[in-house]
Each structure stands twice: as structure tokens, then as C-alpha cells.
Amino acid sequence: AGGKAGNVLMCCPGSGLRDFSFDAVFDEASTQQLVYDSSPRLLVTDFINGRNSCIFAYGQTGSGKTYTMFGPDEEAGAALGGGDTRAGIVPRACREVMGAMRERRARGLKVTLTATYVEVFGEVVSDLLNDGAAVGMWQGVAHRAVYAGDCAVLVEGEEELRRLLVKGDACKRRAATAMNERSSRAHSLLLLRCLQENGETEVVSSLCLADLGGSEQVLKSGVAGLEEEERGGGFKVKGERMVEAININIGLLSLKSCITALVEQRSHVPFNDSRLTMLLAEALGGDCRTSVVVTGSSEPRHALETLNALRFGEDCSQISTSASDSLGAAMRAVRALDADIAQLEGEIKAKERWEVVRSLRRDEQHARVDYADFLAFVAAQQPVRFNKPPLQEAMLAQFRALDETGDGWVSAEAFPRAIAALQEAGVLSEEDAAELHKEAELDPNADEQAEEVVVKTVLVGAEEERERLELLLSRRRILTGA
């Protein structure tokens, strides 16, 4: 104990003696400052220097996770001023980050810090900085929204960050159980994201601080003894505390499955099994340095739960992640694309111009034929074939039969039907019918169209540049995952 690398000798009924080795071991007399200086401070420094980091606490309910991460109460959990020795990892980390931001701004760096504070309850992710509003309403959306910054709040100063911690803490799910009078009933994650700019150089890093809900046996925590609620129809549903315990344990079970897969180096790690593991995927198997704080109870009646927590920590210690600087080839590629896009947009602006285009739109559905005029036209064009009084009278009678308005016009749709009827009646041969169709296309006066002039303005002059711009934008979307 005392913050140095050490061992925990565990004796559990049914399992005998077990020896566990950790990077640092603390007993109940250790101070919050000692815990923070052992490992979390190093990860906070990494975050300030442009590397992704994560710290999360795991253990049985009532074993001290929230106490270690935040402090014994809301006041200590938001004590960024440094005067409260009870403050946990989160307020100490926030205080150190804000101090580093002030120093770097004083040196002329442009520093932008955002905070995201969410709670995971089963498959529901809630934004604690937006009065607990749901983030993403279906599988796979919430964690993307969180890491895309959809829930992020810009942090300008230490006092503003303190207010955000207080606001988020007030929205958390808490309830008293037989094992903890201030039990967290969900998993909470505070995500700080920092952008540091110095001329053309940009460094982006993230720090995830997670307080996982405690694993619990419902008989010990007392939630199994709470009365069930009766709904309409005589059906009974589990009480609220029981549902909370189930959701917490399901998320932790998924987390254990992911840890096991990583330790055994399986080809597939089931990060998508729960919202919690989706949010922690980067910390467990990505470009991130991670520290796991395992809390346990020294009471003999909780020996089995403490043993399981220590086994979890032992498994975590066998996982290797590769943390690197955030400024990499992808960012340089995006910046190069942005430069090309800006150049193309300038060329397009210089070349493009608006032109007025007029077109004639014809409504074929309402076109009509003046059949008397048409018959006179074909008689003049082919007198031998069509200038015969009996034939002219037969055709005129057929057209009049289809003239619904009696004004000497038939619709273009009815015109071929009239010719087909004359052919069936034996008045016209197949060759005569074909000739009439040809003459109808040649008659300039017989056809009346419903027409209108359409006027529109279009951009012209930079068609090739626009195609290249769309290609570059498509490449950028692929690189950024947009």
C-alpha cells in the first residue's frame, strides 16, 4: 500500500489465497492526493501534451468508485479551487487542465476546450449538461454523437467548468440502497476535448473520465426486496431500483466480455454489445493510454465481489494500447484537401456566370387535331389516293363521331383510334393508314399544342471544376467519417 507498486493478497471462501500485482495499491488511509499523483496525473499530463487518455473506476457498489473519482459529496466533486483535500480525480484533473490551458494561452497558443458529460443507463445515453436529454435514439448513434461533439459545451474558464460539473452531477441517477446511501444508478462519463493551435500546427486530444456504476448482487443491495409495481391488467413489473441494477450489471458484463476478448487477442471484440462499451472502445482498444482504478471492500461478506473486481483489474493490466500524438498523416491529408478545395472554389467563383435559358414545354396530353383541315391537307398532298368524295365523307364521319365538343377538333390521343376504326371497317387499307399517319406529322396547321415558355437561370462556365470539387469533397468525407 501507500501508492507504490504492490500486491494484494486475497483470501476468499471457496477460492483460497490469491495474489494480485498492480502498479499501485492504496489502503483506506491513503489520501486523494496520493491516489491522483500515482497514475491519473501522468495521463492528464499526456492529455495536455496532445495524447488521448482515459481513467475509469470499476468495483462493487459501495466500494468507493464515486468517492475516488469525484469525492464524498457534490461540493468536493466540483472543487476546482484546490482547497478541498477530499476532491477526487475528476476535479483535480479539471483543475490541472485549466491551469495548463491558461499557461499555454499566455505563451500565444490558441487553445479550445470542450466538455461532454453523459450518463449511460442500459441502452440510453443521456446528456447531463442538457437536463438529461437523450442522445441518439437507436443503436450505434449515441456514441458517434458523443465523439463527434454534438453534446459538447465550450469551456472558457475554471468557474464555467465547475458550474458544468455541478449541473451534470445534479442530473445523475442516484438512490439509497442497503450497501450505499448515495449509490450511482448508472455509468457516467466526462469527456474533455482539447484543440491546440500554433500557426499551421494543430493538436487534438481527448480525456475520458468514467465513473462506472457498481456491480451488485441484488439480494445484498436490498433492491430485490423492494415491492414490485402493479400495472393495469394485473401485470407486475420490477421496481425502479431492480431495473437500475439490471442495466448496470448488463453494461459491466459487456465490458468484461470485451476485456476477455482483448486479453485473449480474439479477432472480434464485441464493443457493439452495449452503449457503455461503444463509448469505451477507444480507451480499451484504440489510440489511448488508459488507467483502471479498481476499488474493493475489505469486509469478509463482500469477499467474492472484491475477488471478481481484482480479477477484472488483473485482466485489464494485460491489455496493450498504442497511444500516439493526434497530429498525424490523416490531419495533414485533410489540410491538403482543404487547400485544394479552397483553390477550386476560387476558380469556380472566377469562371462561373449566370445565364438565362428559355425552353418551350409542350403538353402532349392536351394536344388536338383539326380534322377538317387535316383531310383537306391530305387530299391536296395525295389527290390520287385520298381526294375521293366517298372516302372523304367516311373519314369525316368517323372523326365527327370522336369529336366530343363539336368544334371540329379531336384529341391527338383519339386521332389514331379514328384511323384504326376506318381500317377495321375496310374504308382504309393498311398502306392508306400508314400514309395518313405520315401526313399528320407533316401538316403544320392541324396540330394544336398546349405550350408554355419556361425561363430559368443556370450557372455555367465551370463545369469541369465543379466535378473536381465534388470528387475532393467526397474524399474529405471519407477521411473525416462525415
C-alpha positions as CSV (number, residue, x, y, z in Angstrom):
1,A,0.0,0.0,0.0
2,G,1.0,3.7,0.0
3,G,0.8,4.3,-3.7
4,K,3.7,2.2,-4.8
5,A,3.7,-0.9,-6.9
6,G,2.5,-3.7,-4.7
7,N,0.5,-6.9,-4.2
8,V,-2.9,-7.7,-2.8
9,L,-3.2,-11.0,-1.0
10,M,-6.8,-12.1,-1.2
11,C,-8.4,-14.9,0.8
12,C,-11.9,-15.8,-0.4
13,P,-14.0,-18.7,0.8
14,G,-14.1,-21.4,-1.9
15,S,-11.1,-19.9,-3.8
16,G,-8.4,-19.9,-1.2
17,L,-5.5,-17.5,-1.3
18,R,-4.9,-15.4,-4.4
19,D,-2.1,-12.9,-5.1
20,F,-2.6,-9.9,-7.4
21,S,0.0,-7.5,-8.6
22,F,-0.8,-3.9,-9.5
23,D,1.1,-0.7,-10.5
24,A,-0.1,1.0,-7.3
25,V,-2.0,-0.2,-4.2
26,F,-3.8,2.0,-1.7
27,D,-5.5,1.3,1.6
28,E,-8.3,3.1,3.3
29,A,-5.9,5.5,5.0
30,S,-4.5,6.8,1.7
31,T,-5.3,10.4,0.7
32,Q,-7.0,11.5,-2.5
33,Q,-3.8,13.4,-3.5
34,L,-1.8,10.2,-3.2
35,V,-4.2,8.4,-5.5
36,Y,-4.2,11.2,-8.0
37,D,-0.4,11.5,-8.1
38,S,0.2,7.8,-8.7
39,S,-1.1,7.4,-12.2
40,P,-4.0,9.7,-13.1
41,R,-1.8,12.8,-13.1
42,L,0.5,11.2,-15.7
43,L,-2.4,10.6,-18.0
44,V,-3.7,14.2,-17.5
45,T,-0.3,15.4,-18.5
46,D,-0.4,13.2,-21.6
47,F,-3.8,14.7,-22.5
48,I,-2.4,18.3,-22.1
49,N,0.5,17.3,-24.3
50,G,-1.7,16.0,-27.1
51,R,-2.3,12.4,-26.4
52,N,-5.6,10.6,-25.8
53,S,-6.1,9.3,-22.2
54,C,-8.8,7.6,-20.2
55,I,-9.3,6.9,-16.5
56,F,-12.2,4.8,-15.2
57,A,-13.2,3.3,-11.9
58,Y,-14.5,-0.3,-11.5
59,G,-15.8,-2.2,-8.5
60,Q,-18.6,-3.3,-6.4
61,T,-21.3,-0.9,-5.4
62,G,-20.4,0.9,-2.2
63,S,-16.6,0.2,-2.6
64,G,-15.6,3.8,-3.2
65,K,-15.6,4.4,-7.0
66,T,-17.5,7.7,-7.0
67,Y,-15.6,8.7,-3.9
68,T,-12.3,8.2,-5.7
69,M,-13.4,9.8,-9.0
70,F,-15.3,12.8,-7.6
71,G,-15.2,12.9,-3.8
72,P,-17.6,12.2,-0.9
73,D,-20.2,14.8,-1.9
74,E,-21.2,17.2,-4.6
75,E,-19.2,20.0,-3.2
76,A,-15.9,18.0,-3.2
77,G,-16.8,16.7,-6.7
78,A,-16.7,20.2,-8.2
79,A,-13.9,21.7,-6.0
80,L,-11.6,23.1,-8.7
81,G,-10.1,25.7,-6.4
82,G,-7.7,23.3,-4.8
83,G,-8.8,23.9,-1.2
84,D,-10.8,20.8,-0.6
85,T,-8.5,17.8,0.2
86,R,-11.4,15.4,-0.3
87,A,-11.7,16.2,-4.0
88,G,-11.3,13.2,-6.3
89,I,-9.6,12.5,-9.6
90,V,-12.1,14.4,-11.7
91,P,-12.0,17.8,-10.0
92,R,-8.2,17.6,-9.6
93,A,-7.8,16.7,-13.3
94,C,-10.0,19.6,-14.4
95,R,-8.1,22.0,-12.2
96,E,-4.8,20.9,-13.7
97,V,-6.1,21.1,-17.3
98,M,-7.5,24.6,-16.8
99,G,-4.1,25.7,-15.3
100,A,-2.2,24.3,-18.3
101,M,-4.6,26.0,-20.7
102,R,-4.1,29.4,-19.1
103,E,-0.3,29.0,-19.3
104,R,-0.4,27.9,-22.9
105,R,-2.7,30.8,-23.9
106,A,-0.2,33.2,-22.2
107,R,2.5,31.8,-24.4
108,G,0.5,32.7,-27.5
109,L,-1.1,29.3,-28.3
110,K,-4.8,29.2,-29.3
111,V,-6.5,26.6,-27.0
112,T,-10.1,25.4,-27.3
113,L,-11.5,23.2,-24.6
114,T,-14.9,21.5,-24.7
115,A,-16.7,19.3,-22.2
116,T,-19.2,16.5,-22.7
117,Y,-20.9,14.9,-19.7
118,V,-23.1,11.9,-20.4
119,E,-24.8,9.1,-18.4
120,V,-25.3,5.5,-19.7
121,F,-28.4,3.7,-18.4
122,G,-28.9,0.4,-20.2
123,E,-29.1,1.4,-23.9
124,V,-30.0,5.0,-23.2
125,V,-27.3,7.7,-23.2
126,S,-28.4,11.0,-21.5
127,D,-26.7,14.4,-21.9
128,L,-26.2,15.6,-18.3
129,L,-25.4,19.1,-19.5
130,N,-28.8,19.3,-21.3
131,D,-31.1,18.3,-18.4
132,G,-30.7,14.6,-19.1
133,A,-31.9,14.8,-22.7
134,A,-31.5,11.5,-24.7
135,V,-28.5,11.4,-27.1
136,G,-29.3,9.3,-30.2
137,M,-32.4,7.2,-30.3
138,W,-31.2,4.0,-31.9
139,Q,-28.2,1.6,-31.7
140,G,-24.9,2.9,-32.9
141,V,-25.9,6.6,-33.0
142,A,-25.3,7.9,-29.4
143,H,-21.6,7.1,-29.2
144,R,-21.0,8.7,-32.6
145,A,-22.8,11.8,-31.5
146,V,-20.8,12.0,-28.3
147,Y,-17.4,11.7,-30.0
148,A,-18.5,14.0,-32.9
149,G,-19.0,16.7,-30.3
150,D,-22.8,17.0,-30.7
151,C,-23.2,17.2,-26.9
152,A,-20.0,19.3,-26.3
153,V,-20.1,22.6,-24.4
154,L,-17.3,25.2,-24.9
155,V,-15.4,25.8,-21.7
156,E,-13.9,29.3,-21.3
157,G,-12.8,29.3,-17.7
158,E,-12.4,27.3,-14.5
159,E,-15.6,28.7,-13.0
160,E,-17.6,27.7,-16.0
161,L,-16.3,24.2,-15.9
162,R,-17.1,24.0,-12.2
163,R,-20.7,25.0,-12.9
164,L,-20.9,22.3,-15.6
165,L,-19.8,19.7,-13.1
166,V,-22.4,20.8,-10.6
167,K,-25.1,20.8,-13.3
168,G,-24.2,17.4,-14.5
169,D,-24.0,15.9,-11.0
170,A,-27.5,17.2,-10.2
171,C,-28.9,15.2,-13.2
172,K,-27.3,11.9,-12.3
173,R,-29.4,8.9,-11.2
174,R,-28.8,8.2,-7.5
175,A,-30.6,6.3,-4.9
176,A,-30.0,4.8,-1.4
177,T,-29.5,1.0,-1.2
178,A,-28.6,-1.3,1.6
179,M,-25.0,-1.1,0.6
180,N,-24.7,2.6,-0.3
181,E,-26.8,5.6,0.7
182,R,-25.5,7.6,-2.3
183,S,-25.4,4.9,-4.9
184,S,-24.8,5.8,-8.5
185,R,-27.5,4.0,-10.6
186,A,-25.9,4.4,-14.0
187,H,-22.5,4.9,-15.6
188,S,-21.3,8.5,-16.1
189,L,-18.5,9.7,-18.4
190,L,-16.9,13.1,-18.6
191,L,-15.2,13.7,-21.9
192,L,-12.8,16.7,-22.3
193,R,-11.5,17.5,-25.8
194,C,-8.7,20.0,-26.4
195,L,-7.7,21.6,-29.6
196,Q,-4.3,23.4,-29.5
197,E,-3.2,25.6,-32.5
198,N,0.1,27.2,-33.2
199,G,0.2,28.6,-36.7
200,E,-0.4,25.7,-39.1
201,T,0.1,23.0,-36.4
202,E,-3.0,21.6,-34.7
203,V,-3.1,19.0,-31.9
204,V,-6.4,17.4,-30.8
205,S,-6.6,15.2,-27.7
206,S,-9.3,13.8,-25.5
207,L,-9.5,12.8,-21.8
208,C,-12.3,10.4,-20.7
209,L,-13.1,10.2,-17.0
210,A,-15.6,7.4,-16.3
211,D,-17.3,6.5,-13.1
212,L,-18.9,3.1,-13.8
213,G,-22.0,2.0,-11.9
214,G,-21.2,-0.6,-9.2
215,S,-21.7,-4.2,-9.8
216,E,-24.1,-5.5,-7.2
217,Q,-25.9,-8.6,-6.0
218,V,-29.5,-7.5,-5.7
219,L,-30.0,-9.5,-2.5
220,K,-27.2,-7.7,-0.8
221,S,-28.1,-4.3,-2.0
222,G,-31.6,-4.8,-1.0
223,V,-33.3,-3.9,-4.3
224,A,-34.6,-7.4,-4.7
225,G,-36.7,-6.9,-1.6
226,L,-38.4,-3.7,-2.8
227,E,-42.0,-4.0,-3.7
228,E,-43.0,-4.6,-7.3
229,E,-45.2,-2.1,-9.1
230,E,-48.6,-3.3,-10.3
231,R,-49.7,-2.0,-13.7
232,G,-53.1,-2.3,-15.5
233,G,-54.3,-5.8,-16.3
234,G,-52.8,-7.3,-13.1
235,F,-49.3,-7.4,-14.5
236,K,-46.4,-6.7,-12.2
237,V,-43.1,-5.1,-13.2
238,K,-39.8,-4.9,-11.5
239,G,-39.2,-1.9,-9.2
240,E,-37.1,1.0,-10.3
241,R,-34.0,0.0,-8.2
242,M,-34.1,-3.5,-9.6
243,V,-34.2,-2.2,-13.2
244,E,-31.3,0.1,-12.5
245,A,-29.3,-2.8,-11.0
246,I,-30.0,-5.0,-14.1
247,N,-29.0,-2.3,-16.5
248,I,-25.7,-1.6,-14.6
249,N,-24.8,-5.3,-14.5
250,I,-25.6,-5.8,-18.2
251,G,-23.2,-3.0,-19.2
252,L,-20.5,-4.3,-16.9
253,L,-21.0,-7.8,-18.3
254,S,-20.4,-6.5,-21.8
255,L,-17.3,-4.7,-20.6
256,K,-15.9,-7.9,-19.1
257,S,-16.6,-9.7,-22.4
258,C,-14.6,-7.0,-24.3
259,I,-11.7,-7.2,-21.8
260,T,-11.7,-11.0,-22.1
261,A,-11.6,-10.8,-25.9
262,L,-8.8,-8.3,-25.8
263,V,-6.7,-10.4,-23.3
264,E,-7.2,-13.5,-25.5
265,Q,-6.4,-11.4,-28.6
266,R,-9.5,-12.6,-30.4
267,S,-10.2,-11.3,-33.9
268,H,-13.5,-9.9,-32.8
269,V,-14.1,-7.7,-29.8
270,P,-17.8,-7.2,-29.0
271,F,-17.7,-3.4,-28.4
272,N,-21.1,-3.1,-30.0
273,D,-22.9,-5.2,-27.4
274,S,-23.7,-2.2,-25.2
275,R,-23.7,1.6,-25.3
276,L,-21.1,1.6,-22.5
277,T,-18.6,-0.5,-24.4
278,M,-19.2,1.6,-27.5
279,L,-18.2,4.7,-25.6
280,L,-15.2,3.0,-24.0
281,A,-14.0,1.3,-27.2
282,E,-11.4,3.9,-27.9
283,A,-10.0,3.7,-24.4
284,L,-9.8,-0.1,-24.4
285,G,-8.6,-0.9,-27.8
286,G,-7.7,2.3,-29.6
287,D,-5.2,5.1,-29.7
288,C,-5.3,5.9,-26.0
289,R,-3.5,5.4,-22.7
290,T,-5.8,4.1,-20.0
291,S,-5.7,3.7,-16.3
292,V,-8.2,1.5,-14.4
293,V,-8.9,2.2,-10.8
294,V,-10.2,-0.9,-9.1
295,T,-12.0,-0.5,-5.8
296,G,-12.8,-3.2,-3.4
297,S,-14.3,-3.8,0.1
298,S,-12.2,-5.4,2.9
299,E,-15.3,-6.8,4.6
300,P,-15.4,-10.6,4.6
301,R,-19.0,-10.7,3.4
302,H,-18.1,-9.0,0.2
303,A,-15.0,-11.2,-0.5
304,L,-16.4,-12.7,-3.7
305,E,-17.3,-9.4,-5.2
306,T,-13.8,-8.0,-4.3
307,L,-12.2,-11.0,-5.8
308,N,-14.0,-10.5,-9.1
309,A,-13.1,-6.9,-9.2
310,L,-9.4,-7.7,-8.6
311,R,-9.6,-10.3,-11.4
312,F,-11.0,-7.7,-13.7
313,G,-8.1,-5.3,-12.9
314,E,-5.6,-8.1,-13.5
315,D,-7.1,-8.8,-16.9
316,C,-7.0,-5.1,-17.8
317,S,-3.3,-5.0,-16.9
318,Q,-2.6,-7.5,-19.7
319,I,-4.1,-5.2,-22.4
320,S,-1.7,-3.1,-24.5
321,T,-2.9,0.0,-26.3
322,S,-0.9,2.3,-28.6
323,A,-1.2,5.9,-27.7
324,S,0.3,8.4,-30.2
325,D,0.2,12.1,-30.9
326,S,-3.0,13.2,-32.5
327,L,-1.3,15.2,-35.2
328,G,-0.8,12.6,-37.9
329,A,-1.0,11.8,-41.6
330,A,-4.8,12.0,-41.6
331,M,-4.8,15.5,-40.3
332,R,-2.2,16.6,-42.8
333,A,-4.1,14.9,-45.6
334,V,-7.3,16.8,-44.6
335,R,-5.5,20.1,-44.5
336,A,-4.1,19.4,-48.0
337,L,-7.6,18.6,-49.3
338,D,-8.9,21.8,-47.7
339,A,-6.3,23.8,-49.5
340,D,-7.2,22.2,-52.9
341,I,-10.9,22.7,-52.2
342,A,-10.4,26.4,-51.4
343,Q,-8.3,26.9,-54.6
344,L,-11.0,25.2,-56.7
345,E,-13.8,27.3,-55.1
346,G,-11.8,30.4,-56.1
347,E,-11.5,29.2,-59.7
348,I,-15.2,28.4,-59.8
349,K,-16.1,31.8,-58.5
350,A,-14.0,33.5,-61.1
351,K,-15.3,31.4,-64.0
352,E,-19.0,30.9,-63.3
353,R,-21.7,33.1,-64.6
354,W,-25.5,33.1,-64.6
355,E,-27.2,32.6,-67.9
356,V,-30.9,32.8,-68.8
357,V,-32.2,29.7,-70.6
358,R,-35.6,29.7,-72.3
359,S,-37.3,26.5,-73.3
360,L,-40.7,25.6,-74.8
361,R,-42.6,23.0,-72.9
362,R,-45.3,21.2,-74.8
363,D,-48.2,19.4,-73.1
364,E,-48.8,16.4,-75.3
365,Q,-51.6,15.2,-73.2
366,H,-53.8,18.1,-74.2
367,A,-52.8,18.3,-77.9
368,R,-55.6,18.4,-80.5
369,V,-56.1,17.9,-84.3
370,D,-58.3,20.0,-86.7
371,Y,-59.6,17.0,-88.7
372,A,-61.3,19.0,-91.5
373,D,-58.1,20.9,-92.1
374,F,-56.2,17.7,-92.0
375,L,-58.5,15.9,-94.5
376,A,-58.1,18.9,-96.9
377,F,-54.3,18.8,-96.5
378,V,-54.0,15.0,-97.3
379,A,-56.4,15.4,-100.3
380,A,-54.1,18.1,-101.7
381,Q,-50.9,16.2,-100.9
382,Q,-52.1,12.9,-102.4
383,P,-55.1,13.5,-104.5
384,V,-55.0,10.1,-106.3
385,R,-55.1,8.3,-103.0
386,F,-57.3,10.5,-100.8
387,N,-59.2,13.1,-102.9
388,K,-62.2,10.8,-103.3
389,P,-65.6,12.1,-102.1
390,P,-66.8,8.7,-100.6
391,L,-63.5,8.3,-98.7
392,Q,-63.5,11.9,-97.5
393,E,-67.1,11.5,-96.3
394,A,-66.4,8.3,-94.4
395,M,-63.3,9.7,-92.7
396,L,-65.1,12.9,-91.8
397,A,-68.0,10.9,-90.3
398,Q,-65.5,8.9,-88.2
399,F,-63.7,12.0,-86.9
400,R,-67.1,13.7,-86.1
401,A,-68.0,10.6,-84.0
402,L,-65.0,11.2,-81.8
403,D,-65.4,15.0,-81.7
404,E,-66.8,15.3,-78.1
405,T,-67.1,19.1,-78.2
406,G,-68.4,19.5,-81.7
407,D,-65.9,22.3,-82.5
408,G,-64.1,20.4,-85.4
409,W,-61.2,19.2,-83.2
410,V,-60.3,15.7,-81.8
411,S,-57.6,15.0,-79.3
412,A,-54.3,13.7,-80.5
413,E,-55.0,10.6,-78.5
414,A,-58.2,10.0,-80.4
415,F,-56.7,10.6,-83.8
416,P,-55.0,7.2,-84.2
417,R,-58.1,5.4,-82.9
418,A,-60.2,7.0,-85.7
419,I,-57.7,5.8,-88.4
420,A,-57.7,2.3,-86.8
421,A,-61.5,2.2,-86.9
422,L,-61.6,3.2,-90.6
423,Q,-59.0,0.4,-91.3
424,E,-61.1,-2.2,-89.5
425,A,-64.2,-1.0,-91.3
426,G,-62.4,-1.7,-94.6
427,V,-62.5,2.0,-95.6
428,L,-58.7,2.3,-95.4
429,S,-56.1,-0.2,-96.3
430,E,-53.1,-0.8,-94.2
431,E,-51.0,1.2,-96.6
432,D,-53.5,4.1,-96.5
433,A,-53.5,4.2,-92.7
434,A,-49.7,4.4,-92.7
435,E,-49.7,7.3,-95.1
436,L,-52.3,9.2,-93.0
437,H,-50.0,8.9,-90.0
438,K,-47.1,10.3,-92.0
439,E,-49.2,13.2,-93.3
440,A,-50.4,14.0,-89.8
441,E,-46.7,14.6,-88.9
442,L,-46.2,16.9,-91.9
443,D,-49.3,19.0,-91.5
444,P,-48.2,22.3,-89.9
445,N,-51.7,23.6,-89.2
446,A,-53.6,20.6,-88.0
447,D,-51.8,20.2,-84.7
448,E,-52.7,22.4,-81.7
449,Q,-50.3,22.1,-78.7
450,A,-50.7,23.3,-75.1
451,E,-47.4,25.1,-74.8
452,E,-45.6,27.4,-72.4
453,V,-42.2,29.1,-72.3
454,V,-40.0,28.1,-69.3
455,V,-37.4,30.7,-68.2
456,K,-34.7,29.7,-65.7
457,T,-31.2,30.9,-64.7
458,V,-28.4,28.4,-64.5
459,L,-24.7,28.6,-63.6
460,V,-22.3,27.9,-66.4
461,G,-18.7,28.2,-67.2
462,A,-17.0,26.0,-64.6
463,E,-18.5,22.5,-65.2
464,E,-15.1,20.7,-65.1
465,E,-14.1,22.5,-61.9
466,R,-17.3,21.6,-60.2
467,E,-16.8,17.9,-61.0
468,R,-13.3,18.0,-59.5
469,L,-14.7,19.8,-56.4
470,E,-17.3,17.1,-55.8
471,L,-14.6,14.5,-56.1
472,L,-12.4,16.3,-53.5
473,L,-15.4,16.8,-51.1
474,S,-16.2,13.1,-51.4
475,R,-12.6,12.2,-50.4
476,R,-12.7,14.6,-47.5
477,R,-16.0,13.0,-46.2
478,I,-14.3,9.6,-46.4
479,L,-11.2,10.8,-44.4
480,T,-13.3,12.5,-41.7
481,G,-16.0,9.9,-41.5
482,A,-18.7,12.6,-42.2
